[in-house]
Amino acid sequence: MEDARTLTCVSGDNTHVFLSPFSPADLRAWKRSRRSRLGKYSTQNPLLNLPRDAQTYELSALNEGMFFDLELPLAWRALTGQKEERMERLWMYVVAL
């Protein structure tokens, strides 16, 4: 997970939305296992600096529609240029600054 991928969106009212294939549990586990080497990544990836009050939403075929899991890898590749073979869910983190 050293190449934790995220897509960042910023709105006019200082709300930041981060989209990532990594769940909050994945992020916590990564922080615990890599504590000694986190300094290298903390400035590069906003997921490592999320405040505790960040709103978290799980997006999947169950709550976004039956074609979500088929279209998600295509949309992710188009927006980020990163190829994801098997993406079944996406996590959205919302932070109001």
KOLKOLMI-253331 format. One line per 5 residues: number of its first residue (from 1); for each residue y, x, z of N, C-alpha, C. Coordinates in steps of 0.001 Angstrom, whole numbers, plus 500000, padded with zeros to 6 digits. Atoms other than C-alpha are relative to their C-alpha. Last residue first. Example, Ala and Ser with C-alpha at 12.3 -4.5 7.8 and 13.67 -1.06 7.14 Angstrom:
BEGIN
2 = 498810 499180 499940 498940 513670 507140 501090 499230 500730 ~ 498810 500890 500000 495500 512300 507800 501200 500900 500000 .
***
This chain:
BEGIN
97 = 499197 498945 499367 523111 488055 506379 501352 499493 500433 ~ 498576 500355 500099 520628 485295 505681 500784 501058 500767 ~ 499174 499419 498943 517129 486711 505105 501446 499610 499731 ~ 498594 500378 500144 514474 484846 503138 500762 500519 501202 ~ 499304 499720 498743 510991 486359 502704 501477 499721 499771 .
92 = 498550 500000 500109 508839 484903 499930 500589 500182 501394 ~ 499305 500246 498741 505149 485751 499743 501489 500112 499769 ~ 498796 499199 499916 503177 485393 496550 500684 499636 501309 ~ 498919 500533 499178 499689 484109 496085 501140 501001 500035 ~ 500274 501409 499733 496746 484454 493746 501082 499357 500851 .
87 = 499029 500518 499035 497663 487729 492117 499719 498515 500172 ~ 500442 501185 499267 494725 489418 490455 501026 499629 501056 ~ 501169 500666 500582 495603 491885 487716 499686 498680 500693 ~ 500836 500451 498888 499118 492847 488743 498849 499211 499405 ~ 501179 500792 500341 501007 494846 486155 499188 499707 501251 .
82 = 501193 499540 499292 504486 495964 487134 498831 499081 499671 ~ 500611 498947 500812 507385 495517 484691 498738 500565 500626 ~ 499995 498692 499343 509243 493651 487419 499493 501139 499133 ~ 498838 499748 499148 510305 490326 485935 500072 501425 500539 ~ 498766 500185 500771 507917 490052 482973 501237 500358 500828 .
77 = 499895 498906 500969 504983 491533 484920 501301 499913 499211 ~ 499736 498782 499233 505553 489144 487831 500182 501184 499051 ~ 498603 500032 499592 505817 486184 485431 500371 501271 500762 ~ 499179 499877 501210 502510 487060 483787 501485 500036 500341 ~ 500051 498617 500489 500751 487706 487105 500861 500224 498753 .
72 = 499357 499035 499117 502075 484386 488474 499898 501434 499501 ~ 498705 499579 500513 501132 482230 485484 500670 501077 500839 ~ 500149 499494 501364 497422 481862 486187 501310 500580 499467 ~ 500761 498754 499954 497738 481583 489986 499763 500592 498607 ~ 499260 498929 499339 500545 479022 489631 499245 501325 499960 .
67 = 499948 498855 500899 498714 476862 487090 500698 501213 500626 ~ 501327 499483 500359 497545 474262 489618 500034 501191 499058 ~ 500537 500579 501228 500897 473723 491259 498756 500723 499527 ~ 499081 499810 501128 503159 475334 493856 499480 499440 498680 ~ 498704 500634 499760 501647 474334 497222 500980 500127 498830 .
62 = 500097 501171 499133 497930 474897 496747 501337 499298 500196 ~ 500350 501160 500819 498378 477200 493750 499928 498732 500848 ~ 501331 499910 500598 500138 479657 496040 499752 498755 499156 ~ 500033 500747 501251 503523 480465 497553 498635 500199 499370 ~ 501132 499622 500836 503556 481516 501207 499987 499089 498772 .
57 = 500671 501088 500700 506955 481235 502846 498862 500571 499168 ~ 501107 499580 500843 508572 483466 505452 499312 498779 499405 ~ 500863 501144 500306 511964 482998 507083 498946 500462 498998 ~ 500123 500287 501436 513369 486249 508421 499049 498821 499802 ~ 499684 501405 500278 514094 486003 512157 499956 499660 498510 .
52 = 501020 500899 499448 512256 489231 512995 500260 498533 499650 ~ 499764 500405 498616 514500 491231 510682 498931 499011 500455 ~ 499751 501432 499820 512968 492769 507566 500273 499684 501464 ~ 498844 500200 499133 513354 496547 507382 500329 498527 500207 ~ 500222 499279 498755 509959 497513 505973 501138 499813 500995 .
47 = 501009 500704 499197 510165 494810 503331 499764 500687 501337 ~ 499388 500906 499026 513438 496341 502100 498989 499241 500850 ~ 500599 501324 500089 511582 499245 500468 500571 499075 501064 ~ 500314 500395 501361 513298 502522 499649 499526 498566 499899 ~ 498749 500192 500730 515092 503283 502915 499736 499484 498591 .
42 = 499170 501044 499400 511989 502691 505002 501302 499776 499259 ~ 499973 501249 500748 509663 504587 502671 501028 498995 500510 ~ 499972 499743 501442 509985 508239 503735 500197 498718 499198 ~ 498648 499567 500341 510817 507313 507305 500169 500216 498512 ~ 499174 501106 500468 507536 505422 507501 501402 500417 499583 .
37 = 499462 499704 501327 505356 508525 507640 500940 498919 499479 ~ 499468 498643 500059 504588 508634 511369 500629 500332 498653 ~ 498798 499829 499182 504262 504847 511632 500606 501387 499840 ~ 499195 498944 500616 501834 504624 508732 501248 500338 500811 ~ 500842 498896 500459 499014 502618 510287 500801 501177 499468 .
32 = 500760 499381 498907 501246 500374 512376 499230 501225 499533 ~ 499065 499343 499086 503781 499676 509611 499256 500714 501119 ~ 499508 498798 500666 501014 498971 507100 500945 500771 500907 ~ 501077 499005 499987 499291 496568 509458 500463 501306 499375 ~ 500174 499523 498614 502542 494703 510061 498933 501078 500073 .
27 = 498856 499156 499653 503262 494518 506324 499877 500558 501409 ~ 500129 498737 500734 499783 493232 505496 501120 500959 500387 ~ 501072 499246 499331 500069 490606 508242 499780 501347 499318 ~ 499464 499415 498772 503442 489484 506822 498946 500813 500754 ~ 499770 500966 498931 501733 489008 503451 500642 500684 501208 .
22 = 500505 499604 498688 502061 491380 500504 500419 499018 501082 ~ 501395 500434 499871 502369 490063 496925 499417 500305 501383 ~ 500975 498920 499950 506141 490331 497285 498583 499432 500056 ~ 501296 500505 500437 509272 488276 496745 499031 501171 499942 ~ 500926 498946 500411 512408 489151 498720 498677 499343 499633 .
17 = 501353 500523 500148 515257 486650 498979 499148 501136 499447 ~ 500892 499129 500762 518613 487834 500295 498610 499380 499996 ~ 501392 500254 499689 521247 485336 501370 499150 500883 499088 ~ 500634 498909 499247 524756 486725 501296 498608 499662 500507 ~ 499701 500225 498582 526383 483436 500164 499303 501017 500904 .
12 = 498582 499826 499705 526568 484543 496527 500348 499816 501467 ~ 499154 501129 500400 522819 484929 496261 501444 500274 500413 ~ 498868 500162 499092 520781 488131 496251 500851 498845 499497 ~ 498984 500878 500581 517305 488435 494733 501096 499815 501047 ~ 498891 500403 499146 514907 491286 495504 500985 499150 499220 .
7 = 498944 500429 500900 511489 491756 493910 501096 499435 500886 ~ 499178 501125 499596 509036 493726 496007 501043 499721 498930 ~ 499140 500558 501032 506201 496126 495491 500766 498807 500541 ~ 499727 501410 499731 504683 498218 498223 501041 499473 499037 ~ 499101 500402 501075 503746 501531 496589 500344 498518 500132 .
2 = 498832 499125 499988 502295 502998 499772 500979 499669 498894 ~ 498805 500813 500000 500000 500000 500000 501251 500852 500000 .
***
